[in-house]
Amino acid sequence: MLAPTALIADLQPAVAQQTHVELYWAEGQREHWLRFGAPVSDTILDRRRRKLTFGASQVFAFVRWASNNYGTIRSQIDIVRCVASGEPVTTLAGVNPGGDILLSVSGWPKVERAFKIIDSIEAAGIDPCAVAPDHWRHVHNRLAAAQAPRAYSPQRHRAWLQRKALLP
């Protein structure tokens, strides 16, 4: 027999989950920003912090950088797909409740390569938010193996959009 709370949960409509990202800016010390993404809302918390809100399935690139008196101590970029309610989630600092991490690289050389890949996608006239999630995973794996990833062409993007239209 099912517990009463399980029955109630089954009867309630699924609630769209929102993902909140906290940006932080302390010039030259610690900076968190978006490389790309289209938040549905933006709230200023104080002069150093902002909270961005994303809906399910939206994709964004979250960059974190920090330094001390001796130079950069952290460079990281994460490309994250926001999850719907009930989907598995991976936790990520500054992202509540977390998301599906498509790409995660740290260290300035890899972060710089990721920036150049994003730049080349934008130069092809493609919004990085609309790129196939599988491509970001491919880029992650190739950067981790110190290999060059395949380019994301308009033809690949068209194929992704056609495939996406067939998905439920």
C-alpha positions in Angstrom: 0.0 0.0 0.0 1.3 3.5 -0.9 1.8 6.1 1.8 -0.8 8.9 1.8 1.8 11.5 0.9 2.8 9.5 -2.2 -0.9 9.5 -3.4 -1.2 13.2 -2.8 2.1 13.9 -4.7 0.7 11.8 -7.7 -2.5 13.9 -7.8 -0.8 17.3 -7.7 0.3 18.8 -11.1 4.0 18.9 -11.7 5.5 22.3 -10.7 8.0 23.9 -12.9 11.3 24.0 -11.1 13.4 27.2 -11.2 17.2 27.3 -10.9 18.8 30.3 -9.1 22.3 31.4 -9.8 24.1 33.8 -7.5 26.6 36.1 -9.2 29.3 37.8 -7.2 31.7 40.6 -8.1 34.6 41.9 -6.0 36.9 43.5 -8.6 40.2 41.7 -8.8 39.4 39.3 -6.0 36.5 37.1 -6.8 34.2 37.3 -9.8 31.2 35.0 -10.8 29.5 35.8 -14.0 27.6 34.3 -17.0 29.4 33.8 -20.3 26.0 33.1 -21.9 22.4 32.4 -20.8 19.0 34.1 -20.8 17.6 34.3 -17.3 13.9 34.8 -16.8 14.5 37.2 -13.9 17.4 39.2 -12.4 17.3 40.4 -8.8 20.0 42.7 -7.3 20.7 41.6 -3.7 23.4 44.2 -2.9 26.1 46.1 -4.7 28.2 42.9 -5.1 25.6 40.1 -5.5 22.8 39.4 -8.0 20.4 36.4 -8.2 19.4 35.2 -11.7 16.5 32.8 -12.2 16.3 30.2 -15.0 13.4 27.9 -16.1 13.7 24.2 -16.7 15.8 23.1 -19.8 17.5 26.5 -20.1 21.3 26.3 -20.6 23.8 28.8 -19.3 27.6 29.1 -18.8 28.7 30.0 -15.3 32.2 31.4 -14.8 34.0 31.6 -11.5 37.4 33.3 -11.0 39.4 34.2 -7.9 42.8 35.6 -7.2 45.0 36.6 -4.3 48.2 38.6 -4.0 50.2 36.1 -6.1 47.8 35.8 -9.0 44.9 33.7 -10.2 44.0 30.9 -7.8 40.8 29.7 -9.6 39.4 29.7 -13.1 36.4 27.6 -13.8 33.5 27.4 -16.4 30.5 25.2 -16.1 27.8 24.8 -18.8 24.7 23.8 -17.0 21.2 22.7 -18.2 18.5 23.5 -15.7 16.5 20.5 -14.7 12.7 20.1 -14.3 11.1 19.0 -11.1 11.9 15.3 -10.4 14.9 15.1 -12.7 18.3 14.1 -11.2 20.5 17.0 -10.3 24.2 17.6 -9.7 25.0 20.2 -7.0 27.1 23.1 -8.0 28.3 26.0 -5.8 26.3 29.1 -6.5 23.6 27.2 -8.4 20.4 26.3 -6.4 19.3 23.4 -6.6 22.0 22.5 -9.1 21.6 21.2 -12.6 22.7 18.8 -15.4 26.4 19.7 -15.8 27.2 19.5 -19.5 30.7 20.8 -19.4 33.0 21.6 -16.4 36.6 22.7 -16.8 39.0 24.4 -14.5 42.4 26.0 -15.0 42.9 29.0 -17.2 44.3 27.2 -20.3 41.1 24.9 -20.5 38.8 27.8 -19.6 40.4 29.9 -22.3 39.9 27.1 -24.8 36.2 26.8 -23.8 35.8 30.6 -24.3 37.3 30.2 -27.8 34.9 27.4 -28.6 31.9 29.5 -27.4 33.2 32.4 -29.5 33.4 30.2 -32.7 29.8 29.0 -32.1 28.7 32.6 -31.8 30.7 33.6 -34.9 28.7 30.9 -36.8 25.5 32.7 -35.9 24.4 30.1 -33.4 23.2 30.9 -29.9 25.3 28.9 -27.4 22.2 28.3 -25.3 20.6 26.4 -28.2 23.6 24.1 -28.9 23.0 20.4 -28.5 23.7 19.2 -25.0 25.6 16.2 -26.4 28.0 18.7 -28.1 28.9 20.3 -24.7 29.5 16.9 -23.3 31.7 16.1 -26.3 33.7 19.3 -25.7 34.1 18.5 -22.0 35.5 15.0 -22.7 37.8 16.3 -25.4 39.2 19.1 -23.2 39.7 16.6 -20.4 41.7 14.4 -22.7 43.7 17.4 -24.1 42.2 16.8 -27.6 40.6 19.2 -30.0 36.8 18.9 -30.1 34.9 18.8 -33.3 33.5 22.1 -34.5 29.8 22.8 -34.1 28.6 23.7 -37.6 25.3 25.1 -38.7 24.6 21.7 -40.3 25.1 20.0 -37.0 22.8 22.6 -35.3 20.1 22.0 -37.9 20.3 18.3 -37.3 20.0 18.9 -33.5 17.0 21.1 -34.0 15.3 18.5 -36.2 16.0 15.7 -33.7 14.8 17.9 -30.8 11.5 18.5 -32.6 10.9 14.7 -32.7 11.6 14.3 -29.0 8.6 14.2 -26.6 
